[in-house]
Amino acid sequence: MLARIGRIARAVQAPVTADIEAGYGSRPEDAARTTLELIQAGAVGMNLEDLSGDADRPLLDIQRAVEKIKAAREAATHSRVPVVINARTDVYLLPTTGDAEAQYSEALRRLTAYRDAGADCVFAPGLKDPEIIARLVRDLQCPLNILATTGSPPIPELEKIGVARVSLGSGPMRATLGLLRRMAEELKTSGTFAGLDAAIPYAEVNDLLDRKAKF
C-alpha cells in the first residue's frame, strides 16, 4: 500500500492524501509508524478510521481510536510535516437498530473526540440526509467530510450547509466495473456495442501511459 502511495505521489503535482484504514495495527505505535512511512512515501494527508476488524465489536473502543489519532499527530509534528488527519467513524455504515437519535449521538461523540485529539477534519461516510449533515456541521464546528454516493446531495448543496470536503471513495472504480458488466450483458443479449461510446481515443491512452511510465 505504501509503495503504491509513493508511486502516486511521484506521478502527480497535487498534494496526495491516502486511506490508511485503521493505521495498519492495533496499537497507537502502529498508527505513528504508518504516519511516518506515509510521510516518507510523499503523502501529506490521511484517512484514519475506527473500524476494529472484530465482527462482534466492529468499532474500536473510543479511547483507543483517540490514542491512535494522537499518536499520528505527534509523529507528524515530530517530522515537521503538517499532515492533514481526516478521522473517520463508520457509525453510519453499520447496521442500525432504528434509533436514529442514538446513532447520531454516537457519531457526534466519536467525531468530537477525534477532533479534540488532533484531527483536522472528521469523516462520516454513509450519511446522506442533508438535515442531519447540517446538524452535524453545526454541532462539530470543524471541517466535515462526506462520502458522495447515489442519492447524496449535490456539491453546491453540501457546500451551502457547510460541508468542507467531499470524497468519492471506491465509487468511480465500482462505476467502471458496472460499465464493464453492462457492456458484457449488452454483448450477450443484443450483440450491440453502445457501451463503447464512453471509450477515450487511443492517443489519449498512449499519452497517459507514456507519462506514467516515467514513475
N, C-alpha and C positions, 0 to 999 in steps of 0.2 A: 504494500500500500504506500509506504513512504517513498519507495523508488518511483512509483507512478506519480506521486505528488511532485517529486523533484523534476521529472520529465515535463510535466505540465508547467511548472513554474519557470523552467528554462525556455519553454516554447512560446509563452505569451508575454505581452507587455503590461498587462493589467495585474494588480495585486491578486494573489491566489488565497482563497480560503478553502479548507478541506474538512470533510466529515471524518472525525477520528473515533466515531461511535462512543464508547464509554471510556476511552483512553487506553484501550488495549491492556487491561489488567484490573484487578480488583482493589488495589491499594492506591492511596494518593501518590505514592512514589512512582507508580506506573504512569499516572497521568502527567507527572512532572517530566519523566524521562521521554514520553511521547511528545510532549510540547517542545522539548529541546531538539529532538530529532526532526520535528516538523519545521522548526526554525532553520535547522541546518539544510533541510530539503528546499528551502526558499519560500515557504508559505508564510503569510502574516496574519492568518485568521483560521479559526477552527470552530466546528460544532462539537460540543461535549454533552452527551445525553445521559439520562438517568435510568436507562434500562439495565436490569441486573443479569438477564440471561436465565433467570430462575422462573420456571413456569408457575410455581406456587406463589412467588413474591416477585412479580415482574419488574417492579420499580425498586431501585436502590433505596436503602434507608436514607432519609433526607440528610442526616448528618454526614454520612459517608459521601454523598454526592457533593455536599458543600465542601468537604475536605479536599475532594478532587479538584474542584474549581479553584480553591485557594492555592493548592499545590501548583496547578497550571499557571496561575497568575504570578506566583512567586518565581517560578522557573523563567517565565518570560521577562519579568522585571530584572532578574539577575543577568539575563542575556542582553539587556538593554534594547529589546525589541518590543514595541508596543502591540503585541499580538491581540487581535480582536477575539475575545472569547464569547461565543454565541451559545449560551447554556440552554439546553433543550429538556423539556419534560414531555413524556409520552402519555400523560393522563388522558388526553382526548383521543388517543389511538387504542386505548384498552377497552374491553367490554365494560359496559356500564350497567348498573342496577336500575337505572332510570331516574335516579335522584340528581337532576341537573344542578341543583344548588350545591350539593355536596361535591360534585365533580368540579365545579367552578372554584369552590373554596380550596380544594386540594391543589388545583393547578396554580391558584394565586399564592397559596402558602409556599409551594415549591419555588415558583419563579421569583417571588420576593426574596426568599433565602438565597437563591442563586445570584440575584442582583447584588445583594448585600455582601456576598462572598467575593465579588470582584468581576462578575460577568459584565461585559459591555453592552450586551444585547441578550434578550431572552426569546425563546422559540417555543411555540405551542402548535405543533403540527396536529392536523385533524380538526381544527377549529375553522368553521366556515360561516357561522351566524354573525352578521355584521353588528348586531346589537351586543352580543357577548364580546366580540373583538373590541368594540369601542369601550365597553365597560372595563375590560382588562387593561387597555391602554390608560384609561383614567386612574385605575387603582394602582397600577405598577409605577407610573411616572418614570419610565425608562424605555429605550428603544425595544419595540416588539417585532419579531419576525413571524410571518405567517406562511404556511405551505400552500401554494396555489394548486388546486385540483379542479376537476369539473364541478361546477356549482359554487365555486368561490366567488366573492365579489370581485369586480374588475379593479385593476390597479388604481384608476382615478378615485374610486370609492374608498379603497383601502387607505390611500393617501389622505383623503379628506377626514377619515375617522382617526388618523394618527399613526397608522402602521408605518414603521421605519424601513422594513426590509421584506421583500417577497422572494421566496425560493420556489423552484420547480421540482427539486429533488430528482427522483428517478423518472418523473413524468415524461420528459422528452424521449428517453431511451425506451420506455414501455410503449409510448405512442408509435415509435418507429417499428417496434415489434408488431404492434397492432396493424400497421400498414402492410408489413410483410405477410401477416396472416390473411388480411383481406385480399391481397394480390393472389395468394395461393388458392383461396376459396373461389376467386373470380376465374382463375385459370381452370380450376376443376369443374366449375358449374357451367359457365358460359363460354369459356375459352377465349375471353377478351382480355385486353391489356390496359384498361383505363387507369389502373394503379400506377402505371409507369409515368403518368403525366407529371408527377412530382419530382422526377429524376433531374438532377442538375447535369449540365453538359460535361463531357469527358475532359475538356480543357480545364474546367474549374477543379475537378477531382485531381487531375495531374498536378495542378498548381498547389493544391493543399498538400499532396503527398510529397512534392519536391521540397516544400518549406518544412514539413515535419521531419523529413529525412535528416535534416541538419541537427536534430536533437535526439 
